[in-house]
Structures are given as C-alpha cells and as structure tokens.
Amino acid sequence: MGEEASCDAVSLTEAGTNAKPVGKEVGREPAAAPAAAADPRLQGISDAIRVVPHFPKQGIMFNDITTLLLRPRVFKDAVDLFVERYRGMGIDAVAGIEARGFVFGPAIALAIGAKFIPLRKPRKLPGEVISEKYVLEYGTDCLEMRVGAIERSGERVLVIDDLVATGGTLCAAIRLLERAGADVVECACVIGLPKFKVPRCWIHN
C-alpha cells in the first residue's frame, strides 16, 4: 500500500529564464509563481549561476552555484530570501541534502532559530542511522540520517537543496524524515528545472 508524500518544492530561480521563481509541489504540476517574482535580488542570483555544458557527462547542462558563492552580496541575498519566507513559520529543523544543501541550510537554520540536520550519502555518518534508497537515471542512491536527529514526533522540518530537477532526491528526503516522525513543511531549492516532469513520491507502509 502506498501513500503519496507531497511537499511544496519552491525554487528561487527557474533555470534558463530571467530569474522568475517557480513553485512546485513534488508529484504535482507547477503552481503559480509566488509574489516574490518582482524581487530585484532574483536577477542577481540568476546571473551569478554559471551553466557548464556537458558536465559531468555529454548532454548535461550543469548549473554551477560555486560562482554564486564567490559573490558575498548575492550569496547573502539567496539566504535572505529563504529566511524571509520561513521566519515565523515555526520551523524546528532545516534538513540539508548532501552536499550543496549543506551550503545554504546551516545559514538559514541559524537565522530562523532552527537546528540543522545533515542528510548524508551512505557511510558518512557515525553511529546508528536510518536510510532511504531512491532511484536515479542509472542505478540507485541513498540518503542517511542520524537516529535521534528528530527528537519528537511532529517536528516541523524544511528540506534544503541547491536544485530540483526530477524530484527523486527530495522525495527520498521527505520519506526519510517522515519515517522518523517529522512533519515536512516544504522543500526549498535555489534552482528549479521545470522542463523535467517531477515524479510522484510514495511511502510504502
């Protein structure tokens, strides 16, 4: 039996456009763009992201956020936009997906007074962990979280990553956190790739 695990996946920029943000619900059609579309900071963020053709393999247009990180004012703008959205929403924890979710997640967590939870690739965390596998285009991967990171049932969690494309990694993060008793409020990314159809996510009971 399956239960759909849906979660808004909000991105600051829609890659390849003029920095218009895109709001998506994982497993659903894109929602209307949020009111922040007119925010002048978005253009600077979009301009700071370098697109590298054919990396890491032929045919891939890689969106590189490291160029954004070299511009402190633009990096701060990206963090501030997330903080403005989530401050006051009662977020208990920010869960960052390895590795680029670790860049934005801790700064957002500190600013909104939440703890930070790293969701890591296999065999990177010491001690007891829980794991969630997910399917990639070629093979599978896995996310792990330390047992005890969610301290009480119903903790409100925000999931952070740099980019949403097919949504598979975000779906795995949602399932992992919900298995530990968390309430995943939203997923947030800097870059959205709307040309990909975001798949439905299922929790198997």
C-alpha positions as CSV (number, residue, x, y, z in Angstrom):
1,M,0.0,0.0,0.0
2,G,1.3,3.5,-0.8
3,E,0.7,6.9,0.5
4,E,1.7,10.0,-1.5
5,A,4.3,12.1,0.2
6,S,3.7,15.6,-1.3
7,C,5.7,18.7,-0.4
8,D,6.0,22.1,-1.9
9,A,9.4,22.4,-3.7
10,V,10.0,26.1,-4.0
11,S,13.0,27.4,-6.0
12,L,14.4,30.9,-6.2
13,T,15.1,30.8,-9.9
14,E,13.8,28.9,-12.8
15,A,17.0,27.9,-14.6
16,G,17.4,29.3,-18.1
17,T,14.8,32.2,-17.6
18,N,15.0,35.7,-16.3
19,A,15.1,34.6,-12.7
20,K,11.4,34.1,-12.3
21,P,10.9,31.8,-9.3
22,V,8.9,28.6,-9.7
23,G,6.8,27.0,-7.0
24,K,6.3,23.2,-7.4
25,E,4.6,20.5,-5.4
26,V,6.6,17.3,-5.6
27,G,4.4,15.0,-7.7
28,R,2.2,17.8,-9.0
29,E,2.0,20.3,-11.8
30,P,3.9,23.6,-11.2
31,A,1.9,26.1,-9.1
32,A,1.7,29.8,-9.9
33,A,4.8,31.8,-9.3
34,P,4.9,33.4,-5.8
35,A,4.6,37.1,-5.3
36,A,8.4,37.5,-4.9
37,A,8.8,37.3,-8.7
38,A,9.3,41.0,-8.8
39,D,12.1,41.0,-6.2
40,P,15.2,42.6,-7.9
41,R,17.5,40.3,-6.0
42,L,16.4,37.3,-8.1
43,Q,18.0,38.6,-11.2
44,G,21.4,38.9,-9.5
45,I,21.1,35.3,-8.2
46,S,20.2,34.0,-11.6
47,D,23.1,35.9,-13.3
48,A,25.6,34.5,-10.7
49,I,24.8,30.9,-11.5
50,R,27.1,29.5,-14.2
51,V,25.8,26.9,-16.7
52,V,28.5,24.4,-17.7
53,P,27.7,22.4,-20.9
54,H,28.3,18.6,-21.0
55,F,29.2,18.2,-17.3
56,P,29.6,15.7,-15.7
57,K,28.7,13.9,-19.0
58,Q,27.7,14.7,-22.5
59,G,24.3,16.3,-22.9
60,I,24.1,17.6,-19.3
61,M,23.8,21.4,-18.7
62,F,25.2,21.7,-15.2
63,N,24.1,24.6,-13.1
64,D,27.1,25.6,-11.0
65,I,26.4,27.5,-7.8
66,T,30.0,27.9,-6.9
67,T,30.1,31.1,-8.9
68,L,27.3,32.5,-6.8
69,L,29.3,31.7,-3.6
70,L,32.1,33.9,-4.9
71,R,29.8,36.9,-4.7
72,P,29.1,37.5,-1.0
73,R,26.3,40.0,-1.5
74,V,24.4,37.7,-3.9
75,F,25.0,34.7,-1.7
76,K,23.5,36.7,1.2
77,D,20.5,37.7,-1.0
78,A,19.8,34.0,-1.7
79,V,19.9,33.1,2.0
80,D,17.9,36.2,3.0
81,L,15.1,35.3,0.5
82,F,14.7,31.9,2.2
83,V,14.9,33.4,5.7
84,E,12.2,35.9,4.8
85,R,10.0,33.1,3.6
86,Y,10.4,30.8,6.6
87,R,10.9,33.1,9.6
88,G,7.9,32.9,11.8
89,M,6.6,29.6,10.3
90,G,7.6,27.6,13.4
91,I,10.3,25.6,11.7
92,D,12.1,23.3,14.2
93,A,14.8,22.0,11.9
94,V,16.4,22.6,8.5
95,A,17.5,19.4,6.7
96,G,20.2,19.9,4.1
97,I,20.8,17.3,1.4
98,E,24.5,16.4,0.8
99,A,26.4,18.2,-0.5
100,R,25.1,21.6,-1.7
101,G,22.2,21.6,0.8
102,F,25.0,22.0,3.4
103,V,26.0,25.4,1.9
104,F,22.6,27.1,2.4
105,G,21.0,25.0,5.1
106,P,23.1,26.0,8.2
107,A,22.9,29.7,7.4
108,I,19.1,29.5,7.1
109,A,18.7,27.4,10.2
110,L,20.7,29.8,12.3
111,A,18.8,32.8,11.0
112,I,15.4,31.3,11.8
113,G,16.4,29.8,15.1
114,A,16.2,26.1,14.0
115,K,18.6,23.2,14.3
116,F,20.4,21.8,11.2
117,I,20.1,18.1,10.2
118,P,22.6,16.8,7.6
119,L,21.1,14.2,5.2
120,R,24.2,12.3,4.0
121,K,25.3,9.8,1.5
122,P,26.0,6.2,2.8
123,R,28.7,5.5,5.4
124,K,29.4,9.2,6.1
125,L,27.6,9.4,9.5
126,P,29.0,7.7,12.6
127,G,26.7,5.8,14.9
128,E,23.2,4.4,14.2
129,V,21.4,5.8,11.1
130,I,18.2,5.3,9.2
131,S,18.4,5.0,5.4
132,E,16.3,5.7,2.4
133,K,17.1,4.5,-1.1
134,Y,16.0,6.3,-4.3
135,V,16.2,5.6,-8.0
136,L,18.5,7.6,-10.3
137,E,18.5,7.6,-14.1
138,Y,21.2,4.9,-13.9
139,G,21.0,2.9,-10.7
140,T,20.2,3.9,-7.2
141,D,21.5,6.1,-4.4
142,C,20.7,6.5,-0.7
143,L,20.3,9.2,2.0
144,E,21.1,8.6,5.6
145,M,20.2,10.5,8.8
146,R,21.4,10.0,12.4
147,V,18.9,8.3,14.7
148,G,17.7,10.9,17.2
149,A,18.1,13.9,14.9
150,I,14.3,14.2,15.0
151,E,13.8,14.4,18.8
152,R,10.0,14.4,18.9
153,S,7.1,13.4,16.7
154,G,5.7,16.3,14.7
155,E,8.8,18.4,14.4
156,R,8.4,20.9,11.6
157,V,11.2,20.4,9.0
158,L,12.3,22.4,6.0
159,V,14.3,20.5,3.4
160,I,17.0,22.4,1.5
161,D,19.0,21.5,-1.6
162,D,20.5,23.5,-4.4
163,L,18.4,22.2,-7.3
164,V,15.2,20.4,-8.1
165,A,15.0,18.5,-11.4
166,T,13.2,15.2,-11.3
167,G,12.5,15.4,-7.6
168,G,13.8,12.0,-6.7
169,T,16.3,13.1,-4.0
170,L,13.7,15.4,-2.4
171,C,11.2,12.6,-2.3
172,A,13.7,10.4,-0.6
173,A,14.4,13.1,2.0
174,I,10.7,13.5,2.7
175,R,10.3,9.8,3.2
176,L,13.3,9.6,5.5
177,L,12.2,12.4,7.7
178,E,8.6,11.3,7.9
179,R,9.7,7.8,8.9
180,A,11.4,9.5,11.9
181,G,8.2,11.3,12.8
182,A,8.9,14.7,11.3
183,D,6.3,17.0,9.6
184,V,8.0,18.1,6.3
185,V,6.6,21.6,5.8
186,E,8.3,22.4,2.5
187,C,11.3,21.7,0.2
188,A,13.3,24.7,-1.0
189,C,15.9,24.9,-3.7
190,V,17.9,27.7,-5.3
191,I,17.3,26.4,-8.9
192,G,14.3,24.8,-10.5
193,L,14.4,22.9,-13.8
194,P,10.7,22.9,-15.0
195,K,11.4,21.0,-18.2
196,F,11.6,17.8,-16.1
197,K,8.4,16.2,-15.0
198,V,8.6,15.8,-11.2
199,P,7.6,12.2,-10.3
200,R,5.1,11.2,-7.6
201,C,6.7,10.1,-4.3
202,W,5.3,7.2,-2.3
203,I,5.7,6.0,1.3
204,H,5.2,2.2,1.5
205,N,3.7,1.1,4.8
